[in-house]
Amino acid sequence: MEPRDVAKLCYQAAFGAEHLLQDVENAKRYFYKEFESLDPQTDTDEPLVEPIGSGVCRINLGAWKKRSLPPEQLFELFVKSAGKIKKDESQFLSYLEQAERFVKNNLIANISFTVEDWHNFINEYKKGGIRPVHHSKTYREQEKPAYRVVDDSIFKLSGITDI
């Protein structure tokens, strides 16, 4: 993980992923294209659900597909969640502060940066205002992230268990 990957996680926990749904039809096409491209036998050993904070979780597409769950259900959970997740700027800033403490105390697994790198990134990030960021190239290449951000309570109502 690089600083931008940690900041992205903080952003998702505080704001969800509504920014991806400004054009629902385009988001749907992208979702199905991404979903179909995954080979669940080789593309994932990830858990189905990863809690990320504030009642928000990431649902891993490869794990969903590996369990033969219907993609339309996951997209529906994603869309329903976008309107439910509270947008909380103060929570986001609090998460960034917590992340800094975690970095200082080496409490985040798989990071490849220093506290100074974190400060440099955050200072530049804040100059542009609070906004979503993409994963770093390194993270995308090594982790191949494929997930959707969903409200925990909406996921629990779906009746799907983390099997």
Stockholm file with secondary structure:
# STOCKHOLM 1.0

chainA/1-163         MEPRDVAKLCYQAAFGAEHLLQDVENAKRYFYKEFESLDPQTDTDEPLVEPIGSGVCRINLGAWKKRSLPPEQLFELFVKSAGKIKKDESQFLSYLEQAERFVKNNLIANISFTVEDWHNFINEYKKGGIRPVHHSKTYREQEKPAYRVVDDSIFKLSGITDI
#=GR chainA/1-163 SS CCHHHHHHHHHHHHHTTGGGGSSHHHHHHHHHHHHHHCCTTTSCCCCSEEEEETTEEEEEHHHHHHTTCCHHHHHHHHHHHHHHSCCCHHHHHHHHHHHHHHHHTTCSTTCCCCHHHHHHHHHHHHHTCSCCCCCCHHHHHHHCCCEEEEEHHHHHHTTCCCC
#=GC SS_cons         CCHHHHHHHHHHHHHTTGGGGSSHHHHHHHHHHHHHHCCTTTSCCCCSEEEEETTEEEEEHHHHHHTTCCHHHHHHHHHHHHHHSCCCHHHHHHHHHHHHHHHHTTCSTTCCCCHHHHHHHHHHHHHTCSCCCCCCHHHHHHHCCCEEEEEHHHHHHTTCCCC
//
